[in-house]
Amino acid sequence: MKPLLELIPDHIRRLATYVPGKAVRQAQRETGIAMIKLASNENPLGPSPRAVEAIRAAAAEVNLYPDNEASDLRQELAKRHHLAPENIFLADGSLGLLDILARTLLTPGLNCITSERSFISYPIVTRAAGAELISTPMRHDSYDLDAIAAAINDRTRVVILANPNNPTGTMFDADVTERFLSRAPDHVLIVLDEAYYDFATFFAAQRGVTYTRSLDYVRAGRPNVLVLRTFSKAHGLAGLRLGYGCGHPELLQYFGRLRNAFSVSAVAQAAGLAALRDEEHIRRTVENNTAGAAWLMPRFSEIGLRAVETSANFIYFEVEEDANVFARKMLAEGVIVRSLVPWGISNGIRVTIGTPDQNDKFVDALRKLVRQPVTS
């Protein structure tokens, strides 16, 4: 008989490890340099003060197990989205929900389809379930939904569409989504990952397009549409791990059988409820982001770098050297950015849009490191 460690299944052995953005304290210990972190799409304004107050209050009761159904937060989300509470599923971040849906629907011999250059966790949760991930090529730095529709076969159970996409920041509008869904067969769950919903909604309005009508499909009772949202971005609660899905009640009941009991902490539930109600904080966050994007995009052009117009709270750009090398150089300047080498993009960088001061520091470092174009 083989030793235990040799019996670990091959699909687990082949799994890539998620590579997180470098933590500020770790980077400062390693370099001795004061850092700003613009690598992980966190809210540069921090959490809502009302959420911080709720966290302090909830901390006094962490000796007690949390409400397993997150009832108060679930009711509030249902009210805001004009859904029944049974249409809402809370999890420890949208990553936690992705893991659950993969374990619910995917097994060896089945497949999940998404785009290349998309969220790095999609391949991990798919392959952890023993299933195959199919990645279709992008078109103009965005999802090619025609290619994804053409790739669906009898073994496809899940299609994941990040909208906007991480890391390119590109968006497809509600009409494009509608055309895709009209082609999607009933045996495939279409996951609309809207982690950057608050930012995308604002950008779309500026550009005169409709970002999403995703919840209309849930309200209509469509069983093969699942919408993901998170409190990690605009709400500034990334460190508490809180996300949710909106979908058909029967599907969510199966998810509930796989979710670890008490996986959404009492602190996260309290903070999420307070953050949701602090609409002024969300407004300031979105306005800071929109202004930052408008200021940063011309700076990339001035420096001579290709950057992609964003619908999220980060910007994708490309450098003329290995992205890992470039990210280390930026680290030496006190700025943490995200190398996209783990995504298979050898020269791609993602930078979070920060406060005006953080954006200034980032651009100063960028000008220092990038060879300026020759002008006549």
C-alpha positions as CSV (number, residue, x, y, z in Angstrom):
1,M,0.0,0.0,0.0
2,K,1.3,3.5,-0.8
3,P,2.1,6.0,2.0
4,L,-0.8,8.4,2.7
5,L,0.8,11.4,1.0
6,E,1.2,9.6,-2.2
7,L,-2.5,8.9,-2.2
8,I,-3.5,12.6,-2.6
9,P,-5.5,12.8,-5.8
10,D,-3.7,14.0,-8.9
11,H,-6.1,16.9,-9.5
12,I,-5.2,18.2,-6.0
13,R,-1.5,17.8,-6.6
14,R,-1.8,19.8,-9.8
15,L,-3.6,22.7,-8.2
16,A,-1.9,26.1,-8.4
17,T,-1.7,28.0,-5.1
18,Y,-3.4,31.4,-4.9
19,V,-0.8,34.1,-4.7
20,P,-2.1,37.1,-2.7
21,G,-0.9,40.6,-3.0
22,K,1.9,41.4,-0.6
23,A,0.8,42.7,2.7
24,V,1.9,46.2,3.7
25,R,3.5,45.2,7.0
26,Q,5.4,42.3,5.3
27,A,6.6,44.6,2.5
28,Q,7.8,47.2,5.0
29,R,9.6,44.6,7.1
30,E,11.4,43.3,4.0
31,T,12.4,46.7,2.6
32,G,12.5,49.1,5.5
33,I,10.4,51.5,3.3
34,A,7.1,53.0,4.1
35,M,4.5,51.5,1.7
36,I,1.2,52.2,0.1
37,K,-0.7,49.2,-1.2
38,L,-2.4,49.5,-4.6
39,A,-2.4,45.8,-5.4
40,S,-5.6,44.2,-4.1
41,N,-8.5,46.5,-5.1
42,E,-9.2,47.4,-1.5
43,N,-11.1,50.6,-0.6
44,P,-8.5,53.3,0.0
45,L,-10.9,55.3,2.1
46,G,-11.2,52.4,4.6
47,P,-14.4,51.0,6.0
48,S,-17.5,53.0,6.9
49,P,-17.2,54.6,10.3
50,R,-20.6,53.1,11.0
51,A,-19.2,49.7,10.2
52,V,-16.3,50.2,12.6
53,E,-18.7,51.2,15.3
54,A,-20.7,48.0,14.6
55,I,-17.6,45.9,14.7
56,R,-16.7,47.2,18.2
57,A,-20.2,46.5,19.5
58,A,-20.2,43.0,18.0
59,A,-16.8,42.2,19.4
60,A,-18.3,42.0,22.9
61,E,-20.3,38.9,21.9
62,V,-17.7,36.9,20.0
63,N,-18.0,34.2,22.6
64,L,-21.3,33.3,21.0
65,Y,-21.8,31.5,17.7
66,P,-23.2,33.8,15.0
67,D,-26.7,33.6,13.4
68,N,-26.1,30.8,10.9
69,E,-28.6,32.3,8.5
70,A,-27.3,35.9,8.9
71,S,-31.0,36.8,9.2
72,D,-30.8,40.6,9.7
73,L,-28.4,41.1,6.9
74,R,-30.2,38.7,4.6
75,Q,-33.5,40.6,5.2
76,E,-31.9,43.9,4.5
77,L,-30.3,42.7,1.2
78,A,-33.6,41.1,0.1
79,K,-35.4,44.4,0.8
80,R,-32.9,46.5,-1.2
81,H,-32.8,44.1,-4.1
82,H,-36.6,43.5,-4.2
83,L,-36.1,39.8,-3.6
84,A,-37.3,37.2,-1.2
85,P,-34.9,36.3,1.6
86,E,-34.8,32.8,0.1
87,N,-33.1,34.3,-2.9
88,I,-30.1,35.5,-0.9
89,F,-27.2,33.3,0.2
90,L,-24.5,34.7,2.5
91,A,-20.9,33.3,2.6
92,D,-17.5,34.1,3.8
93,G,-16.7,36.3,0.7
94,S,-17.7,35.6,-2.9
95,L,-14.7,33.3,-3.0
96,G,-16.4,31.1,-0.4
97,L,-19.5,31.1,-2.6
98,L,-17.5,30.1,-5.7
99,D,-16.0,27.2,-3.8
100,I,-19.4,26.0,-2.7
101,L,-21.0,26.3,-6.2
102,A,-18.1,24.4,-7.7
103,R,-18.4,21.6,-5.2
104,T,-22.2,21.5,-5.8
105,L,-22.2,21.3,-9.6
106,L,-18.7,20.2,-10.7
107,T,-17.2,16.7,-10.7
108,P,-14.5,14.9,-12.7
109,G,-15.6,14.7,-16.3
110,L,-17.5,18.0,-16.3
111,N,-16.3,21.4,-17.1
112,C,-16.6,25.1,-16.3
113,I,-16.1,27.8,-18.9
114,T,-14.7,31.3,-18.4
115,S,-12.4,33.7,-20.3
116,E,-8.6,33.8,-20.3
117,R,-7.1,36.7,-18.3
118,S,-9.9,36.6,-15.7
119,F,-10.1,36.1,-12.0
120,I,-7.3,33.8,-10.8
121,S,-9.6,31.8,-8.4
122,Y,-11.9,30.5,-11.1
123,P,-9.4,27.8,-12.2
124,I,-8.6,26.9,-8.6
125,V,-12.1,26.2,-7.5
126,T,-12.9,24.3,-10.7
127,R,-9.9,22.1,-10.6
128,A,-10.3,21.5,-6.8
129,A,-13.6,19.9,-7.7
130,G,-11.8,17.6,-10.2
131,A,-13.4,19.3,-13.2
132,E,-11.9,20.8,-16.3
133,L,-11.6,24.6,-16.8
134,I,-12.1,25.8,-20.4
135,S,-10.8,29.4,-21.1
136,T,-11.8,31.1,-24.3
137,P,-9.7,33.9,-25.9
138,M,-10.4,37.6,-25.1
139,R,-11.6,40.1,-27.7
140,H,-10.4,43.7,-27.1
141,D,-9.3,43.0,-23.5
142,S,-12.8,41.8,-22.7
143,Y,-14.8,38.6,-22.6
144,D,-15.8,37.2,-26.0
145,L,-19.3,35.9,-25.1
146,D,-19.8,34.5,-28.5
147,A,-16.7,32.3,-28.1
148,I,-17.9,31.2,-24.6
149,A,-21.4,30.3,-26.0
150,A,-19.8,28.3,-28.7
151,A,-17.6,26.4,-26.2
152,I,-20.5,25.1,-24.1
153,N,-21.1,21.4,-24.5
154,D,-23.0,18.6,-22.8
155,R,-20.4,18.4,-20.0
156,T,-20.5,22.1,-19.2
157,R,-22.2,22.8,-15.9
158,V,-21.0,26.3,-15.0
159,V,-20.1,29.4,-16.9
160,I,-18.5,32.3,-14.9
161,L,-18.6,35.8,-16.3
162,A,-16.7,38.5,-14.3
163,N,-18.4,41.8,-15.1
164,P,-16.4,44.0,-14.8
165,N,-13.5,41.6,-15.4
166,N,-10.6,41.3,-13.0
167,P,-7.8,42.1,-14.0
168,T,-8.6,44.0,-17.2
169,G,-11.4,46.1,-15.8
170,T,-13.6,45.8,-18.9
171,M,-17.3,45.5,-18.8
172,F,-20.1,44.1,-21.1
173,D,-23.4,45.8,-20.9
174,A,-26.9,44.5,-20.1
175,D,-28.0,44.0,-23.7
176,V,-24.9,41.9,-24.4
177,T,-25.7,39.8,-21.3
178,E,-29.2,39.3,-22.5
179,R,-28.1,38.0,-25.9
180,F,-25.7,35.6,-24.2
181,L,-28.4,34.3,-21.8
182,S,-30.8,33.7,-24.7
183,R,-28.2,31.2,-26.0
184,A,-27.4,29.5,-22.7
185,P,-28.8,26.0,-22.3
186,D,-30.8,25.1,-19.2
187,H,-28.2,22.6,-17.9
188,V,-25.6,25.3,-17.3
189,L,-25.4,27.7,-14.4
190,I,-24.5,31.2,-15.5
191,V,-22.6,33.0,-12.8
192,L,-22.6,36.8,-13.1
193,D,-19.7,37.9,-10.8
194,E,-20.4,41.5,-10.1
195,A,-17.8,42.2,-7.4
196,Y,-17.3,45.7,-8.7
197,Y,-21.0,46.5,-9.1
198,D,-20.9,49.9,-7.4
199,F,-18.1,51.2,-9.6
200,A,-19.4,49.8,-12.8
201,T,-22.9,51.2,-12.3
202,F,-21.4,54.7,-12.0
203,F,-19.1,54.4,-15.0
204,A,-21.9,52.9,-17.1
205,A,-24.1,55.9,-16.3
206,Q,-21.4,58.3,-17.3
207,R,-21.0,56.5,-20.7
208,G,-24.7,56.3,-21.4
209,V,-25.1,52.5,-21.2
210,T,-27.0,50.1,-18.9
211,Y,-24.5,48.0,-16.9
212,T,-26.7,45.2,-15.7
213,R,-30.2,43.8,-15.3
214,S,-28.9,40.7,-13.6
215,L,-31.3,40.7,-10.6
216,D,-34.3,40.8,-13.0
217,Y,-33.4,37.2,-14.0
218,V,-33.4,36.2,-10.3
219,R,-36.8,38.0,-9.7
220,A,-38.2,36.2,-12.8
221,G,-37.3,32.8,-11.2
222,R,-34.7,31.8,-13.7
223,P,-33.0,28.8,-12.0
224,N,-29.7,28.9,-13.9
225,V,-28.6,32.4,-13.1
226,L,-26.6,33.3,-10.0
227,V,-25.4,36.8,-9.3
228,L,-22.4,37.4,-7.0
229,R,-21.8,40.5,-5.0
230,T,-19.2,41.3,-2.2
231,F,-18.6,43.7,0.7
232,S,-14.8,43.6,0.0
233,K,-14.6,46.4,-2.5
234,A,-16.8,49.6,-2.3
235,H,-17.9,48.7,1.3
236,G,-14.3,48.3,2.5
237,L,-14.7,45.1,4.4
238,A,-12.2,42.9,2.6
239,G,-10.6,41.8,5.9
240,L,-13.9,40.4,7.3
241,R,-14.7,38.1,4.3
242,L,-18.3,38.7,3.4
243,G,-20.1,38.1,0.2
244,Y,-23.4,36.9,-1.1
245,G,-25.2,35.3,-4.0
246,C,-28.7,36.0,-5.5
247,G,-30.3,33.1,-7.1
248,H,-33.0,30.5,-7.2
249,P,-34.1,29.3,-3.7
250,E,-33.8,25.5,-4.5
251,L,-30.2,26.0,-5.8
252,L,-29.3,28.0,-2.7
253,Q,-30.7,25.3,-0.5
254,Y,-28.1,22.9,-1.9
255,F,-25.4,25.5,-1.3
256,G,-26.5,25.6,2.3
257,R,-25.8,21.9,2.7
258,L,-22.1,22.5,1.8
259,R,-21.5,25.8,3.6
260,N,-19.6,25.3,6.8
261,A,-21.8,26.1,9.8
262,F,-21.3,29.6,11.3
263,S,-18.9,30.5,8.4
264,V,-20.1,34.2,8.4
265,S,-19.0,35.7,11.6
266,A,-21.1,37.8,13.9
267,V,-18.6,40.7,13.4
268,A,-18.9,40.4,9.6
269,Q,-22.7,40.3,9.7
270,A,-22.9,43.4,11.9
271,A,-20.3,45.3,9.9
272,G,-22.0,44.4,6.6
273,L,-25.4,45.6,7.8
274,A,-23.9,49.0,9.0
275,A,-21.8,49.4,5.8
276,L,-24.9,48.7,3.6
277,R,-26.8,51.5,5.3
278,D,-23.9,54.0,5.1
279,E,-24.8,55.2,1.6
280,E,-22.7,58.4,2.0
281,H,-19.6,56.3,2.5
282,I,-20.3,54.4,-0.7
283,R,-20.9,57.6,-2.6
284,R,-17.6,59.1,-1.5
285,T,-15.8,55.9,-2.4
286,V,-17.3,55.8,-5.9
287,E,-16.6,59.5,-6.5
288,N,-13.0,59.2,-5.3
289,N,-12.6,56.2,-7.7
290,T,-14.1,57.9,-10.7
291,A,-12.0,61.0,-10.2
292,G,-8.9,58.9,-9.7
293,A,-9.5,57.0,-12.9
294,A,-10.1,60.2,-14.9
295,W,-6.8,61.6,-13.6
296,L,-4.7,58.4,-14.0
297,M,-5.6,57.4,-17.6
298,P,-3.9,60.5,-19.2
299,R,-0.8,59.9,-17.0
300,F,-0.4,56.5,-18.6
301,S,-0.6,58.0,-22.1
302,E,1.9,60.7,-21.1
303,I,4.4,58.1,-19.9
304,G,3.8,56.0,-23.0
305,L,2.2,52.9,-21.5
306,R,-0.9,51.1,-22.8
307,A,-3.7,51.1,-20.2
308,V,-7.2,49.9,-20.5
309,E,-10.2,52.0,-19.7
310,T,-11.7,50.7,-16.5
311,S,-15.2,50.0,-15.1
312,A,-13.9,49.0,-11.7
313,N,-11.6,50.3,-9.0
314,F,-8.3,49.4,-10.7
315,I,-6.5,49.9,-14.0
316,Y,-4.8,47.3,-16.1
317,F,-1.6,48.4,-17.9
318,E,1.3,46.8,-19.7
319,V,5.1,47.4,-19.3
320,E,8.0,46.6,-21.5
321,E,9.6,44.1,-19.1
322,D,8.7,41.2,-17.0
323,A,5.9,42.2,-14.7
324,N,7.5,40.5,-11.6
325,V,10.6,42.5,-12.1
326,F,8.7,45.7,-12.6
327,A,6.6,45.0,-9.4
328,R,9.8,44.6,-7.4
329,K,11.1,47.9,-8.7
330,M,7.9,49.6,-7.7
331,L,8.2,48.0,-4.3
332,A,11.6,49.7,-3.9
333,E,9.8,52.9,-4.5
334,G,7.3,52.3,-1.7
335,V,4.3,51.2,-3.9
336,I,2.8,47.7,-4.0
337,V,1.2,46.8,-7.3
338,R,0.0,43.5,-8.7
339,S,2.1,41.6,-11.2
340,L,-0.2,39.5,-13.4
341,V,2.4,36.8,-14.2
342,P,0.3,34.4,-12.1
343,W,-2.5,35.1,-14.6
344,G,-0.2,34.2,-17.5
345,I,0.3,37.8,-18.5
346,S,4.0,38.3,-18.6
347,N,4.0,42.1,-18.9
348,G,0.7,42.9,-17.2
349,I,0.3,45.0,-14.1
350,R,-2.9,45.9,-12.1
351,V,-3.0,48.9,-9.9
352,T,-5.8,49.9,-7.5
353,I,-7.1,53.4,-7.8
354,G,-6.1,55.1,-4.6
355,T,-6.6,58.4,-2.9
356,P,-5.2,61.5,-4.7
357,D,-2.0,61.4,-2.6
358,Q,-1.6,57.6,-3.3
359,N,-2.2,58.1,-7.0
360,D,0.4,60.9,-7.1
361,K,3.0,58.7,-5.4
362,F,2.2,55.8,-7.8
363,V,2.7,58.1,-10.9
364,D,5.9,59.6,-9.5
365,A,7.3,56.1,-9.1
366,L,6.0,55.1,-12.6
367,R,7.7,58.1,-14.2
368,K,11.0,57.2,-12.5
369,L,10.9,53.6,-13.6
370,V,9.6,53.8,-17.2
371,R,11.7,55.1,-20.0
372,Q,10.0,58.2,-21.3
373,P,9.1,58.3,-25.0
374,V,11.4,60.3,-27.3
375,T,9.7,63.5,-28.5
376,S,10.8,65.8,-31.3
